[in-house]
Amino acid sequence: MEFILAQKEHLEEMCRITAEAKAQLRRLGLDQWQKGYPSREIWEEDIRNQMAWLAVEEGKVLGVFAFQTTPDVSYGEIDGKWLTDGAYASMHRVCVSEESKGKGVAGKMFAQGFAMAEKLGFGSVRIDTHPGNMPMQRALGKAGFLPCGTIHLKGGSEDGDARVAFERVL
């Protein structure tokens, strides 16, 4: 598996994988990603900002994630405590294609995010998910993330929604 920066020509596949993830969340009875986020426009912005990454094998996109190196506005206040106080990278919009689920793709994407963050000198990686998204919480635990508390999203269609915040010290 290799990791490449997403380009405009990958957008349709990214949106297809995101739609699959939204459908899975809906089947789980969760409101996460059911209010228009993440949208095509968000992925377009991620591509422009060189934040969208793809997990690719034999030319096939298995998963997608955003890798952010600037502070996340939603992480400024937490009901709980982050593991670190310094600079951090964060991962967002982590999705695996339906046909690639259960094959370790998410774990490899997290490992790639950790390697990218370390290379850039960050001491940790942060991420968040819906309190009811147990599949993602299990994947985060397997990858070494620890729960730190609850944050509330700031901005966008999910503004104010509660999320469980996680951090992995590198």
C-alpha positions, 0 to 999 in steps of 0.5 A: 500500500502506498500513500499519495496526495489526492489530486482533482482526478481522484475527487469522484472516488473520494466522494464515492468512498465518503458516501459509503461511510455516510451510509454506514454511519446512517445504518448505525443510527448515528447523525455523524456526517448526515448534515452535509459534511464532509462535502465535495467542496471540503474535499476540493479544499483539502486537495487545494491545500494538499491535505487530502491523502489516499491509501492506494494499492494496485491503482485502486483507492482503498481509503482517504483522510485529511492530514492537518498541520495547523491547530484545529479550532474545535480542539481549543476547548475540551471537557477533559484534558489533552495528553500534550500541550504542544503543537500537534497534527490532526487527522480528519475525514478518515474513510475506508472503501466498503470493499476494503473494510476489515483489511487493516486499511484504517490502521495503515492510514493512522500509521502513515499519519503518525509517520508524517507527523513525526517527520514534521516534528509534531509530538502527537496526533489528535482526532475525534469521532462521534460518541456512538461510533464504536467501530471508529473508536475501536480502530482508534484504540487499536492504533494507540489513540487514547480518549481525552474528553469531549469537544464540541465542533466549531463551524460547519454543518455540525457546529456544536455537535459533541465528539469524543477527542483522542490523542496519540503521543508519538 
